[in-house]
Amino acid sequence: MSQVALRLPDSLHQYAKQLAAQDDASLNQFIVTAVAEKISALNTEAFFQARAASSDRAKFDRVRARVPDLEPARGDERL
């Protein structure tokens, strides 16, 4: 496991400590979770960008053309 020296503004540090306490977690655990969530969000964005780059609009249109034009089931209507 690695150690990192982290400089936080006092106000951010206090707020992070409060949120960690509310979550019944240590400040370290809170920060580790925050970093993991950020990494996950960035990886998710990269995943969808890669998927979009490899998409084929013509193939999508061919598949979509085979879907019957029916009314949505009750409860599935657009709002």
Rosetta blueprint (number, residue, H / E / L):
1 M L
2 S L
3 Q L
4 V L
5 A L
6 L L
7 R L
8 L L
9 P L
10 D H
11 S H
12 L H
13 H H
14 Q H
15 Y H
16 A H
17 K H
18 Q H
19 L H
20 A H
21 A H
22 Q H
23 D L
24 D L
25 A L
26 S L
27 L H
28 N H
29 Q H
30 F H
31 I H
32 V H
33 T H
34 A H
35 V H
36 A H
37 E H
38 K H
39 I H
40 S H
41 A H
42 L H
43 N H
44 T H
45 E H
46 A H
47 F H
48 F H
49 Q H
50 A H
51 R H
52 A H
53 A H
54 S L
55 S L
56 D L
57 R H
58 A H
59 K H
60 F H
61 D H
62 R H
63 V H
64 R H
65 A H
66 R L
67 V L
68 P L
69 D L
70 L L
71 E L
72 P L
73 A L
74 R L
75 G L
76 D L
77 E L
78 R L
79 L L
